[in-house]
Amino acid sequence: MNALQDYHSPLSHFEPTELFDTLSTGIVVLDAQLCPIYANVSAQDFMAVSLRQARGRPFADLFYDPRQLVEVLRRSIANLETCTQHELVLKALGSAATREPSVIDLIVGLDNYDAIPSAHRHRARTGTVCLTCGVSVHVTRR
């Protein structure tokens, strides 16, 4: 046997979602209607709801005054590009009254844009074919 066949990466035993749950950065994946379909543990803490409770609800509806959040999400989709917003202040609706709003750095990216057939990319820009685009949101608390 050669050495490569005997080597097993310690990470090969972990599910990717388990690795994401160890991050302090919140990761949320949204569907075409901008509803969460995945959120790691940090993101669920930030949203102040579990993924089960967040599914089917528009992401922006989870926060008080989400206008800046909505603007960044829309800009990312409209321009088919990653957008960043620094020092965005958000407070989750489900958070305790005594909990201060979070000051976050937000990165919104479209995943799988390359998977959209070129004939549909123009329609994706207008928002009618976003089903093939996953929107990922990365939240880092300051």
MARPA-975957 format. One record per residue: x negated, y negated, z of N, C-alpha, C in turn; residue number from 1; residue in one letter. Coordinates in nm, 2 decimals, m for minus. Last residue first. Layout:
BEGIN
<n.X=X	n.Y=Y	n.Z=Z	ca.X=X	ca.Y=Y	ca.Z=Z	c.X=X	c.Y=Y	c.Z=Z	seq=NUM	type=a>
...
***
This chain:
BEGIN
<n.X=1.98	n.Y=m4.29	n.Z=1.45	ca.X=1.87	ca.Y=m4.37	ca.Z=1.49	c.X=1.85	c.Y=m4.38	c.Z=1.64	seq=142	type=r>
<n.X=2.06	n.Y=m3.99	n.Z=1.29	ca.X=2.09	ca.Y=m4.09	ca.Z=1.40	c.X=1.97	c.Y=m4.16	c.Z=1.43	seq=141	type=r>
<n.X=2.12	n.Y=m3.91	n.Z=0.97	ca.X=2.02	ca.Y=m3.91	ca.Z=1.07	c.X=2.05	c.Y=m4.02	c.Z=1.17	seq=140	type=t>
<n.X=2.29	n.Y=m3.71	n.Z=0.75	ca.X=2.31	ca.Y=m3.81	ca.Z=0.85	c.X=2.19	c.Y=m3.80	c.Z=0.95	seq=139	type=v>
<n.X=2.37	n.Y=m3.64	n.Z=0.43	ca.X=2.27	ca.Y=m3.62	ca.Z=0.53	c.X=2.28	c.Y=m3.74	c.Z=0.62	seq=138	type=h>
<n.X=2.60	n.Y=m3.48	n.Z=0.22	ca.X=2.58	ca.Y=m3.60	ca.Z=0.30	c.X=2.48	c.Y=m3.57	c.Z=0.42	seq=137	type=v>
<n.X=2.67	n.Y=m3.38	n.Z=m0.11	ca.X=2.60	ca.Y=m3.35	ca.Z=0.02	c.X=2.57	c.Y=m3.48	c.Z=0.09	seq=136	type=s>
<n.X=2.91	n.Y=m3.27	n.Z=m0.32	ca.X=2.85	ca.Y=m3.39	ca.Z=m0.26	c.X=2.79	c.Y=m3.35	c.Z=m0.12	seq=135	type=v>
<n.X=2.90	n.Y=m3.08	n.Z=m0.61	ca.X=2.91	ca.Y=m3.08	ca.Z=m0.46	c.X=2.85	c.Y=m3.21	c.Z=m0.41	seq=134	type=g>
<n.X=3.07	n.Y=m3.07	n.Z=m0.90	ca.X=2.97	ca.Y=m3.14	ca.Z=m0.83	c.X=3.00	c.Y=m3.12	c.Z=m0.68	seq=133	type=c>
<n.X=3.28	n.Y=m2.95	n.Z=m1.02	ca.X=3.15	ca.Y=m2.88	ca.Z=m1.03	c.X=3.04	c.Y=m2.95	c.Z=m0.96	seq=132	type=t>
<n.X=3.48	n.Y=m3.13	n.Z=m0.98	ca.X=3.49	ca.Y=m3.00	ca.Z=m0.91	c.X=3.36	c.Y=m2.93	c.Z=m0.92	seq=131	type=l>
<n.X=3.49	n.Y=m3.37	n.Z=m1.11	ca.X=3.39	ca.Y=m3.36	ca.Z=m1.00	c.X=3.39	c.Y=m3.22	c.Z=m0.93	seq=130	type=c>
<n.X=3.61	n.Y=m3.48	n.Z=m1.34	ca.X=3.56	ca.Y=m3.35	ca.Z=m1.34	c.X=3.45	c.Y=m3.34	c.Z=m1.23	seq=129	type=v>
<n.X=3.69	n.Y=m3.74	n.Z=m1.30	ca.X=3.80	ca.Y=m3.64	ca.Z=m1.33	c.X=3.74	c.Y=m3.50	c.Z=m1.33	seq=128	type=t>
<n.X=3.51	n.Y=m3.94	n.Z=m1.27	ca.X=3.57	ca.Y=m3.88	ca.Z=m1.15	c.X=3.67	c.Y=m3.77	c.Z=m1.18	seq=127	type=g>
<n.X=3.37	n.Y=m4.06	n.Z=m1.46	ca.X=3.50	ca.Y=m4.12	ca.Z=m1.43	c.X=3.57	c.Y=m4.05	c.Z=m1.32	seq=126	type=t>
<n.X=3.16	n.Y=m3.88	n.Z=m1.48	ca.X=3.13	ca.Y=m4.02	ca.Z=m1.44	c.X=3.26	c.Y=m4.09	c.Z=m1.40	seq=125	type=r>
<n.X=3.28	n.Y=m3.66	n.Z=m1.58	ca.X=3.24	ca.Y=m3.65	ca.Z=m1.44	c.X=3.21	c.Y=m3.80	c.Z=m1.39	seq=124	type=a>
<n.X=3.31	n.Y=m3.74	n.Z=m1.84	ca.X=3.43	ca.Y=m3.73	ca.Z=m1.76	c.X=3.39	c.Y=m3.72	c.Z=m1.61	seq=123	type=r>
<n.X=3.04	n.Y=m3.72	n.Z=m1.92	ca.X=3.11	ca.Y=m3.85	ca.Z=m1.92	c.X=3.24	c.Y=m3.85	c.Z=m1.83	seq=122	type=h>
<n.X=3.00	n.Y=m3.45	n.Z=m1.88	ca.X=2.93	ca.Y=m3.54	ca.Z=m1.80	c.X=3.00	c.Y=m3.68	c.Z=m1.80	seq=121	type=r>
<n.X=3.11	n.Y=m3.26	n.Z=m2.06	ca.X=3.19	ca.Y=m3.31	ca.Z=m1.94	c.X=3.12	c.Y=m3.41	c.Z=m1.86	seq=120	type=h>
<n.X=2.91	n.Y=m3.21	n.Z=m2.24	ca.X=3.04	ca.Y=m3.26	ca.Z=m2.29	c.X=3.13	c.Y=m3.31	c.Z=m2.18	seq=119	type=a>
<n.X=2.71	n.Y=m3.09	n.Z=m2.08	ca.X=2.69	ca.Y=m3.22	ca.Z=m2.13	c.X=2.82	c.Y=m3.29	c.Z=m2.18	seq=118	type=s>
<n.X=2.83	n.Y=m2.91	n.Z=m1.80	ca.X=2.81	ca.Y=m2.91	ca.Z=m1.94	c.X=2.80	c.Y=m3.06	c.Z=m1.99	seq=117	type=p>
<n.X=2.67	n.Y=m2.93	n.Z=m1.49	ca.X=2.79	ca.Y=m2.97	ca.Z=m1.57	c.X=2.75	c.Y=m2.97	c.Z=m1.71	seq=116	type=i>
<n.X=2.44	n.Y=m2.87	n.Z=m1.37	ca.X=2.52	ca.Y=m2.75	ca.Z=m1.41	c.X=2.64	c.Y=m2.80	c.Z=m1.49	seq=115	type=a>
<n.X=2.33	n.Y=m3.11	n.Z=m1.30	ca.X=2.27	ca.Y=m3.04	ca.Z=m1.42	c.X=2.36	c.Y=m2.92	c.Z=m1.46	seq=114	type=d>
<n.X=2.46	n.Y=m3.15	n.Z=m1.06	ca.X=2.50	ca.Y=m3.23	ca.Z=m1.17	c.X=2.45	c.Y=m3.16	c.Z=m1.30	seq=113	type=y>
<n.X=2.41	n.Y=m3.01	n.Z=m0.82	ca.X=2.46	ca.Y=m2.93	ca.Z=m0.94	c.X=2.50	c.Y=m3.02	c.Z=m1.05	seq=112	type=n>
<n.X=2.51	n.Y=m3.27	n.Z=m0.59	ca.X=2.44	ca.Y=m3.14	ca.Z=m0.62	c.X=2.50	c.Y=m3.08	c.Z=m0.75	seq=111	type=d>
<n.X=2.46	n.Y=m3.60	n.Z=m0.51	ca.X=2.54	ca.Y=m3.50	ca.Z=m0.59	c.X=2.45	c.Y=m3.38	c.Z=m0.62	seq=110	type=l>
<n.X=2.41	n.Y=m3.74	n.Z=m0.19	ca.X=2.36	ca.Y=m3.69	ca.Z=m0.31	c.X=2.46	c.Y=m3.60	c.Z=m0.38	seq=109	type=g>
<n.X=2.35	n.Y=m3.98	n.Z=0.05	ca.X=2.46	ca.Y=m3.91	ca.Z=m0.03	c.X=2.40	c.Y=m3.87	c.Z=m0.16	seq=108	type=v>
<n.X=2.23	n.Y=m4.05	n.Z=0.35	ca.X=2.19	ca.Y=m4.02	ca.Z=0.22	c.X=2.30	c.Y=m3.93	c.Z=0.16	seq=107	type=i>
<n.X=2.22	n.Y=m4.28	n.Z=0.61	ca.X=2.30	ca.Y=m4.19	ca.Z=0.53	c.X=2.24	c.Y=m4.17	c.Z=0.40	seq=106	type=l>
<n.X=2.13	n.Y=m4.34	n.Z=0.94	ca.X=2.08	ca.Y=m4.35	ca.Z=0.80	c.X=2.16	c.Y=m4.24	c.Z=0.72	seq=105	type=d>
<n.X=2.34	n.Y=m4.49	n.Z=1.19	ca.X=2.29	ca.Y=m4.37	ca.Z=1.12	c.X=2.22	c.Y=m4.42	c.Z=0.99	seq=104	type=i>
<n.X=2.46	n.Y=m4.53	n.Z=1.50	ca.X=2.39	ca.Y=m4.61	ca.Z=1.40	c.X=2.31	c.Y=m4.50	c.Z=1.32	seq=103	type=v>
<n.X=2.77	n.Y=m4.45	n.Z=1.64	ca.X=2.64	ca.Y=m4.41	ca.Z=1.60	c.X=2.58	c.Y=m4.50	c.Z=1.49	seq=102	type=s>
<n.X=2.94	n.Y=m4.61	n.Z=1.92	ca.X=2.93	ca.Y=m4.58	ca.Z=1.77	c.X=2.78	c.Y=m4.54	c.Z=1.74	seq=101	type=p>
<n.X=2.94	n.Y=m4.45	n.Z=2.24	ca.X=2.91	ca.Y=m4.57	ca.Z=2.15	c.X=2.91	c.Y=m4.52	c.Z=2.01	seq=100	type=e>
<n.X=3.19	n.Y=m4.31	n.Z=2.43	ca.X=3.08	ca.Y=m4.29	ca.Z=2.34	c.X=3.06	c.Y=m4.40	c.Z=2.24	seq=99	type=r>
<n.X=3.42	n.Y=m4.35	n.Z=2.56	ca.X=3.30	ca.Y=m4.41	ca.Z=2.62	c.X=3.18	c.Y=m4.39	c.Z=2.53	seq=98	type=t>
<n.X=3.61	n.Y=m4.21	n.Z=2.43	ca.X=3.62	ca.Y=m4.35	ca.Z=2.43	c.X=3.50	c.Y=m4.42	c.Z=2.48	seq=97	type=a>
<n.X=3.47	n.Y=m3.94	n.Z=2.24	ca.X=3.52	ca.Y=m4.00	ca.Z=2.36	c.X=3.52	c.Y=m4.15	c.Z=2.36	seq=96	type=a>
<n.X=3.57	n.Y=m3.88	n.Z=1.89	ca.X=3.47	ca.Y=m3.90	ca.Z=2.00	c.X=3.53	c.Y=m3.96	c.Z=2.12	seq=95	type=s>
<n.X=3.74	n.Y=m3.86	n.Z=1.68	ca.X=3.75	ca.Y=m3.76	ca.Z=1.79	c.X=3.65	c.Y=m3.78	c.Z=1.90	seq=94	type=g>
<n.X=3.66	n.Y=m4.06	n.Z=1.51	ca.X=3.79	ca.Y=m4.07	ca.Z=1.57	c.X=3.80	c.Y=m3.98	c.Z=1.69	seq=93	type=l>
<n.X=3.32	n.Y=m4.17	n.Z=1.53	ca.X=3.42	ca.Y=m4.07	ca.Z=1.50	c.X=3.54	c.Y=m4.09	c.Z=1.57	seq=92	type=a>
<n.X=3.18	n.Y=m4.46	n.Z=1.41	ca.X=3.23	ca.Y=m4.40	ca.Z=1.53	c.X=3.34	c.Y=m4.30	c.Z=1.49	seq=91	type=k>
<n.X=2.90	n.Y=m4.60	n.Z=1.25	ca.X=3.02	ca.Y=m4.53	ca.Z=1.24	c.X=3.06	c.Y=m4.47	c.Z=1.38	seq=90	type=l>
<n.X=2.69	n.Y=m4.81	n.Z=1.08	ca.X=2.75	ca.Y=m4.79	ca.Z=1.21	c.X=2.89	c.Y=m4.72	c.Z=1.19	seq=89	type=v>
<n.X=2.39	n.Y=m4.77	n.Z=0.91	ca.X=2.54	ca.Y=m4.77	ca.Z=0.90	c.X=2.60	c.Y=m4.74	c.Z=1.03	seq=88	type=l>
<n.X=2.12	n.Y=m4.79	n.Z=0.86	ca.X=2.18	ca.Y=m4.86	ca.Z=0.97	c.X=2.33	c.Y=m4.88	c.Z=0.95	seq=87	type=e>
<n.X=2.11	n.Y=m4.75	n.Z=0.50	ca.X=2.04	ca.Y=m4.75	ca.Z=0.63	c.X=2.12	c.Y=m4.83	c.Z=0.73	seq=86	type=h>
<n.X=2.21	n.Y=m4.54	n.Z=0.26	ca.X=2.26	ca.Y=m4.66	ca.Z=0.33	c.X=2.19	c.Y=m4.65	c.Z=0.47	seq=85	type=q>
<n.X=2.16	n.Y=m4.42	n.Z=m0.07	ca.X=2.12	ca.Y=m4.43	ca.Z=0.07	c.X=2.17	c.Y=m4.56	c.Z=0.13	seq=84	type=t>
<n.X=2.25	n.Y=m4.19	n.Z=m0.32	ca.X=2.26	ca.Y=m4.32	ca.Z=m0.27	c.X=2.22	c.Y=m4.32	c.Z=m0.12	seq=83	type=c>
<n.X=2.18	n.Y=m4.02	n.Z=m0.62	ca.X=2.17	ca.Y=m4.02	ca.Z=m0.48	c.X=2.17	c.Y=m4.16	c.Z=m0.43	seq=82	type=t>
<n.X=2.43	n.Y=m4.04	n.Z=m0.88	ca.X=2.29	ca.Y=m4.05	ca.Z=m0.83	c.X=2.30	c.Y=m4.05	c.Z=m0.68	seq=81	type=e>
<n.X=2.65	n.Y=m4.11	n.Z=m1.04	ca.X=2.59	ca.Y=m3.98	ca.Z=m1.05	c.X=2.45	c.Y=m3.98	c.Z=m1.00	seq=80	type=l>
<n.X=2.79	n.Y=m4.34	n.Z=m1.01	ca.X=2.66	ca.Y=m4.35	ca.Z=m1.08	c.X=2.59	c.Y=m4.22	c.Z=m1.10	seq=79	type=n>
<n.X=3.02	n.Y=m4.24	n.Z=m0.88	ca.X=3.03	ca.Y=m4.32	ca.Z=m1.00	c.X=2.91	c.Y=m4.33	c.Z=m1.08	seq=78	type=a>
<n.X=2.91	n.Y=m4.11	n.Z=m0.65	ca.X=2.98	ca.Y=m4.04	ca.Z=m0.76	c.X=2.99	c.Y=m4.11	c.Z=m0.89	seq=77	type=i>
<n.X=2.78	n.Y=m4.32	n.Z=m0.52	ca.X=2.71	ca.Y=m4.20	ca.Z=m0.56	c.X=2.78	c.Y=m4.13	c.Z=m0.67	seq=76	type=s>
<n.X=2.99	n.Y=m4.49	n.Z=m0.48	ca.X=2.88	ca.Y=m4.54	ca.Z=m0.56	c.X=2.80	c.Y=m4.42	c.Z=m0.61	seq=75	type=r>
<n.X=3.16	n.Y=m4.34	n.Z=m0.30	ca.X=3.20	ca.Y=m4.38	ca.Z=m0.44	c.X=3.09	c.Y=m4.42	c.Z=m0.53	seq=74	type=r>
<n.X=2.98	n.Y=m4.33	n.Z=m0.08	ca.X=3.03	ca.Y=m4.21	ca.Z=m0.14	c.X=3.08	c.Y=m4.24	c.Z=m0.29	seq=73	type=l>
<n.X=2.96	n.Y=m4.60	n.Z=m0.02	ca.X=2.84	ca.Y=m4.52	ca.Z=m0.05	c.X=2.88	c.Y=m4.40	c.Z=m0.13	seq=72	type=v>
<n.X=3.23	n.Y=m4.67	n.Z=0.04	ca.X=3.15	ca.Y=m4.74	ca.Z=m0.06	c.X=3.03	c.Y=m4.66	c.Z=m0.11	seq=71	type=e>
<n.X=3.28	n.Y=m4.50	n.Z=0.26	ca.X=3.35	ca.Y=m4.48	ca.Z=0.14	c.X=3.28	c.Y=m4.55	c.Z=0.02	seq=70	type=v>
<n.X=3.11	n.Y=m4.63	n.Z=0.45	ca.X=3.09	ca.Y=m4.49	ca.Z=0.41	c.X=3.15	c.Y=m4.46	c.Z=0.28	seq=69	type=l>
<n.X=3.23	n.Y=m4.88	n.Z=0.47	ca.X=3.09	ca.Y=m4.87	ca.Z=0.42	c.X=3.06	c.Y=m4.73	c.Z=0.37	seq=68	type=q>
<n.X=3.48	n.Y=m4.81	n.Z=0.58	ca.X=3.47	ca.Y=m4.88	ca.Z=0.45	c.X=3.33	c.Y=m4.86	c.Z=0.39	seq=67	type=r>
<n.X=3.58	n.Y=m4.67	n.Z=0.81	ca.X=3.49	ca.Y=m4.60	ca.Z=0.72	c.X=3.46	c.Y=m4.68	c.Z=0.59	seq=66	type=p>
<n.X=3.71	n.Y=m4.73	n.Z=1.08	ca.X=3.66	ca.Y=m4.82	ca.Z=0.98	c.X=3.55	c.Y=m4.76	c.Z=0.89	seq=65	type=d>
<n.X=3.65	n.Y=m4.43	n.Z=1.25	ca.X=3.71	ca.Y=m4.56	ca.Z=1.25	c.X=3.64	c.Y=m4.64	c.Z=1.15	seq=64	type=y>
<n.X=3.66	n.Y=m4.11	n.Z=1.07	ca.X=3.59	ca.Y=m4.22	ca.Z=1.14	c.X=3.68	c.Y=m4.35	c.Z=1.14	seq=63	type=f>
<n.X=3.78	n.Y=m3.92	n.Z=0.92	ca.X=3.73	ca.Y=m3.87	ca.Z=1.05	c.X=3.67	c.Y=m3.99	c.Z=1.13	seq=62	type=l>
<n.X=3.83	n.Y=m4.01	n.Z=0.67	ca.X=3.94	ca.Y=m4.01	ca.Z=0.77	c.X=3.90	c.Y=m3.97	c.Z=0.91	seq=61	type=d>
<n.X=3.61	n.Y=m3.94	n.Z=0.52	ca.X=3.62	ca.Y=m4.08	ca.Z=0.57	c.X=3.73	c.Y=m4.09	c.Z=0.67	seq=60	type=a>
<n.X=3.67	n.Y=m3.68	n.Z=0.44	ca.X=3.56	ca.Y=m3.71	ca.Z=0.53	c.X=3.57	c.Y=m3.84	c.Z=0.59	seq=59	type=f>
<n.X=4.00	n.Y=m3.56	n.Z=0.44	ca.X=3.90	ca.Y=m3.65	ca.Z=0.37	c.X=3.79	c.Y=m3.69	c.Z=0.48	seq=58	type=p>
<n.X=4.05	n.Y=m3.23	n.Z=0.54	ca.X=4.07	ca.Y=m3.37	ca.Z=0.57	c.X=3.96	c.Y=m3.45	c.Z=0.50	seq=57	type=r>
<n.X=3.97	n.Y=m2.97	n.Z=0.48	ca.X=4.10	ca.Y=m3.02	ca.Z=0.43	c.X=4.13	c.Y=m3.17	c.Z=0.46	seq=56	type=g>
<n.X=3.80	n.Y=m2.93	n.Z=0.79	ca.X=3.83	ca.Y=m2.88	ca.Z=0.65	c.X=3.97	c.Y=m2.93	c.Z=0.61	seq=55	type=r>
<n.X=3.78	n.Y=m3.01	n.Z=1.05	ca.X=3.75	ca.Y=m3.11	ca.Z=0.95	c.X=3.79	c.Y=m3.06	c.Z=0.81	seq=54	type=a>
<n.X=3.82	n.Y=m2.78	n.Z=1.21	ca.X=3.92	ca.Y=m2.89	ca.Z=1.22	c.X=3.90	c.Y=m3.00	c.Z=1.11	seq=53	type=q>
<n.X=3.60	n.Y=m2.63	n.Z=1.12	ca.X=3.74	ca.Y=m2.57	ca.Z=1.11	c.X=3.84	c.Y=m2.69	c.Z=1.11	seq=52	type=r>
<n.X=3.39	n.Y=m2.78	n.Z=1.21	ca.X=3.41	ca.Y=m2.77	ca.Z=1.07	c.X=3.56	c.Y=m2.72	c.Z=1.04	seq=51	type=l>
<n.X=3.51	n.Y=m2.98	n.Z=1.49	ca.X=3.44	ca.Y=m2.86	ca.Z=1.44	c.X=3.47	c.Y=m2.86	c.Z=1.28	seq=50	type=s>
<n.X=3.43	n.Y=m3.33	n.Z=1.56	ca.X=3.52	ca.Y=m3.22	ca.Z=1.53	c.X=3.45	c.Y=m3.10	c.Z=1.48	seq=49	type=v>
<n.X=3.25	n.Y=m3.53	n.Z=1.56	ca.X=3.32	ca.Y=m3.51	ca.Z=1.68	c.X=3.44	c.Y=m3.41	c.Z=1.66	seq=48	type=a>
<n.X=3.06	n.Y=m3.59	n.Z=1.38	ca.X=3.20	ca.Y=m3.60	ca.Z=1.34	c.X=3.29	c.Y=m3.59	c.Z=1.45	seq=47	type=m>
<n.X=2.83	n.Y=m3.52	n.Z=1.53	ca.X=2.85	ca.Y=m3.66	ca.Z=1.48	c.X=2.99	c.Y=m3.68	c.Z=1.44	seq=46	type=f>
<n.X=2.87	n.Y=m3.24	n.Z=1.56	ca.X=2.86	ca.Y=m3.33	ca.Z=1.68	c.X=2.89	c.Y=m3.48	c.Z=1.64	seq=45	type=d>
<n.X=2.86	n.Y=m3.17	n.Z=1.29	ca.X=2.99	ca.Y=m3.15	ca.Z=1.37	c.X=2.99	c.Y=m3.23	c.Z=1.49	seq=44	type=q>
<n.X=2.60	n.Y=m3.23	n.Z=1.24	ca.X=2.70	ca.Y=m3.30	ca.Z=1.17	c.X=2.83	c.Y=m3.29	c.Z=1.24	seq=43	type=a>
<n.X=2.47	n.Y=m3.04	n.Z=1.40	ca.X=2.45	ca.Y=m3.18	ca.Z=1.42	c.X=2.55	c.Y=m3.26	c.Z=1.36	seq=42	type=s>
<n.X=2.56	n.Y=m2.79	n.Z=1.28	ca.X=2.59	ca.Y=m2.83	ca.Z=1.42	c.X=2.58	c.Y=m2.98	c.Z=1.45	seq=41	type=v>
<n.X=2.67	n.Y=m2.86	n.Z=0.94	ca.X=2.59	ca.Y=m2.80	ca.Z=1.04	c.X=2.62	c.Y=m2.85	c.Z=1.18	seq=40	type=n>
<n.X=2.94	n.Y=m2.80	n.Z=0.74	ca.X=2.88	ca.Y=m2.90	ca.Z=0.82	c.X=2.79	c.Y=m2.82	c.Z=0.93	seq=39	type=a>
<n.X=3.13	n.Y=m2.76	n.Z=0.44	ca.X=3.02	ca.Y=m2.71	ca.Z=0.53	c.X=2.97	c.Y=m2.83	c.Z=0.61	seq=38	type=y>
<n.X=3.34	n.Y=m2.90	n.Z=0.34	ca.X=3.34	ca.Y=m2.75	ca.Z=0.33	c.X=3.23	c.Y=m2.69	c.Z=0.40	seq=37	type=i>
<n.X=3.51	n.Y=m3.20	n.Z=0.39	ca.X=3.40	ca.Y=m3.11	ca.Z=0.43	c.X=3.43	c.Y=m2.97	c.Z=0.40	seq=36	type=p>
<n.X=3.63	n.Y=m3.37	n.Z=0.10	ca.X=3.67	ca.Y=m3.30	ca.Z=0.23	c.X=3.55	c.Y=m3.21	c.Z=0.26	seq=35	type=c>
<n.X=3.63	n.Y=m3.49	n.Z=m0.15	ca.X=3.55	ca.Y=m3.55	ca.Z=m0.04	c.X=3.59	c.Y=m3.50	c.Z=0.10	seq=34	type=l>
<n.X=3.73	n.Y=m3.35	n.Z=m0.35	ca.X=3.83	ca.Y=m3.44	ca.Z=m0.28	c.X=3.76	c.Y=m3.51	c.Z=m0.16	seq=33	type=q>
<n.X=3.53	n.Y=m3.18	n.Z=m0.41	ca.X=3.56	ca.Y=m3.28	ca.Z=m0.51	c.X=3.66	c.Y=m3.39	c.Z=m0.45	seq=32	type=a>
<n.X=3.37	n.Y=m3.13	n.Z=m0.09	ca.X=3.43	ca.Y=m3.08	ca.Z=m0.21	c.X=3.46	c.Y=m3.20	c.Z=m0.30	seq=31	type=d>
<n.X=3.06	n.Y=m3.18	n.Z=0.09	ca.X=3.20	ca.Y=m3.22	ca.Z=0.06	c.X=3.24	c.Y=m3.16	c.Z=m0.07	seq=30	type=l>
<n.X=2.86	n.Y=m3.09	n.Z=0.35	ca.X=2.88	ca.Y=m3.07	ca.Z=0.20	c.X=3.03	c.Y=m3.09	c.Z=0.18	seq=29	type=v>
<n.X=2.64	n.Y=m3.24	n.Z=0.57	ca.X=2.78	ca.Y=m3.21	ca.Z=0.54	c.X=2.79	c.Y=m3.19	c.Z=0.39	seq=28	type=v>
<n.X=2.41	n.Y=m3.23	n.Z=0.82	ca.X=2.43	ca.Y=m3.20	ca.Z=0.68	c.X=2.57	c.Y=m3.17	c.Z=0.66	seq=27	type=i>
<n.X=2.22	n.Y=m3.42	n.Z=1.05	ca.X=2.35	ca.Y=m3.37	ca.Z=1.01	c.X=2.36	c.Y=m3.35	c.Z=0.86	seq=26	type=g>
<n.X=1.91	n.Y=m3.34	n.Z=1.19	ca.X=1.98	ca.Y=m3.41	ca.Z=1.09	c.X=2.11	c.Y=m3.34	c.Z=1.06	seq=25	type=t>
<n.X=1.81	n.Y=m3.15	n.Z=1.35	ca.X=1.87	ca.Y=m3.26	ca.Z=1.42	c.X=1.94	c.Y=m3.35	c.Z=1.32	seq=24	type=s>
<n.X=1.85	n.Y=m2.80	n.Z=1.27	ca.X=1.81	ca.Y=m2.94	ca.Z=1.24	c.X=1.88	c.Y=m3.04	c.Z=1.32	seq=23	type=l>
<n.X=1.97	n.Y=m2.56	n.Z=1.32	ca.X=1.86	ca.Y=m2.60	ca.Z=1.41	c.X=1.81	c.Y=m2.74	c.Z=1.38	seq=22	type=t>
<n.X=2.14	n.Y=m2.52	n.Z=1.11	ca.X=2.20	ca.Y=m2.55	ca.Z=1.25	c.X=2.09	c.Y=m2.59	c.Z=1.35	seq=21	type=d>
<n.X=1.98	n.Y=m2.44	n.Z=0.91	ca.X=2.04	ca.Y=m2.57	ca.Z=0.90	c.X=2.09	c.Y=m2.61	c.Z=1.04	seq=20	type=f>
<n.X=1.94	n.Y=m2.17	n.Z=0.99	ca.X=1.83	ca.Y=m2.26	ca.Z=0.98	c.X=1.88	c.Y=m2.41	c.Z=0.98	seq=19	type=l>
<n.X=2.19	n.Y=m2.07	n.Z=0.95	ca.X=2.13	ca.Y=m2.07	ca.Z=1.09	c.X=2.02	c.Y=m2.16	c.Z=1.09	seq=18	type=e>
<n.X=2.23	n.Y=m2.09	n.Z=0.68	ca.X=2.31	ca.Y=m2.18	ca.Z=0.77	c.X=2.25	c.Y=m2.18	c.Z=0.91	seq=17	type=t>
<n.X=2.05	n.Y=m1.89	n.Z=0.58	ca.X=2.02	ca.Y=m2.04	ca.Z=0.56	c.X=2.10	c.Y=m2.13	c.Z=0.65	seq=16	type=p>
<n.X=1.97	n.Y=m1.64	n.Z=0.82	ca.X=2.07	ca.Y=m1.69	ca.Z=0.72	c.X=2.03	c.Y=m1.84	c.Z=0.70	seq=15	type=e>
<n.X=1.66	n.Y=m1.47	n.Z=0.87	ca.X=1.76	ca.Y=m1.58	ca.Z=0.90	c.X=1.85	c.Y=m1.61	c.Z=0.79	seq=14	type=f>
<n.X=1.47	n.Y=m1.30	n.Z=0.79	ca.X=1.57	ca.Y=m1.25	ca.Z=0.87	c.X=1.68	c.Y=m1.35	c.Z=0.91	seq=13	type=h>
<n.X=1.27	n.Y=m1.44	n.Z=0.66	ca.X=1.36	ca.Y=m1.35	ca.Z=0.58	c.X=1.47	c.Y=m1.30	c.Z=0.66	seq=12	type=s>
<n.X=1.10	n.Y=m1.58	n.Z=0.82	ca.X=1.22	ca.Y=m1.65	ca.Z=0.78	c.X=1.32	c.Y=m1.56	c.Z=0.71	seq=11	type=l>
<n.X=0.88	n.Y=m1.42	n.Z=0.84	ca.X=0.96	ca.Y=m1.43	ca.Z=0.96	c.X=1.10	c.Y=m1.50	c.Z=0.93	seq=10	type=p>
<n.X=0.81	n.Y=m1.22	n.Z=0.56	ca.X=0.82	ca.Y=m1.35	ca.Z=0.62	c.X=0.91	c.Y=m1.35	c.Z=0.74	seq=9	type=s>
<n.X=0.62	n.Y=m0.94	n.Z=0.56	ca.X=0.76	ca.Y=m0.98	ca.Z=0.56	c.X=0.76	c.Y=m1.12	c.Z=0.63	seq=8	type=h>
<n.X=0.38	n.Y=m0.74	n.Z=0.39	ca.X=0.41	ca.Y=m0.87	ca.Z=0.45	c.X=0.56	c.Y=m0.90	c.Z=0.44	seq=7	type=y>
<n.X=0.34	n.Y=m0.52	n.Z=0.24	ca.X=0.36	ca.Y=m0.50	ca.Z=0.39	c.X=0.40	c.Y=m0.63	c.Z=0.46	seq=6	type=d>
<n.X=0.29	n.Y=m0.61	n.Z=m0.01	ca.X=0.41	ca.Y=m0.52	ca.Z=0.01	c.X=0.44	c.Y=m0.51	c.Z=0.16	seq=5	type=q>
<n.X=0.05	n.Y=m0.74	n.Z=0.03	ca.X=0.17	ca.Y=m0.82	ca.Z=m0.01	c.X=0.29	c.Y=m0.74	c.Z=0.02	seq=4	type=l>
<n.X=m0.14	n.Y=m0.54	n.Z=0.07	ca.X=m0.11	ca.Y=m0.63	ca.Z=0.18	c.X=0.02	c.Y=m0.71	c.Z=0.15	seq=3	type=a>
<n.X=m0.05	n.Y=m0.22	n.Z=m0.08	ca.X=m0.12	ca.Y=m0.35	ca.Z=m0.07	c.X=m0.07	c.Y=m0.44	c.Z=0.04	seq=2	type=n>
<n.X=m0.08	n.Y=0.12	n.Z=0.00	ca.X=0.00	ca.Y=0.00	ca.Z=0.00	c.X=m0.09	c.Y=m0.12	c.Z=0.00	seq=1	type=m>
***
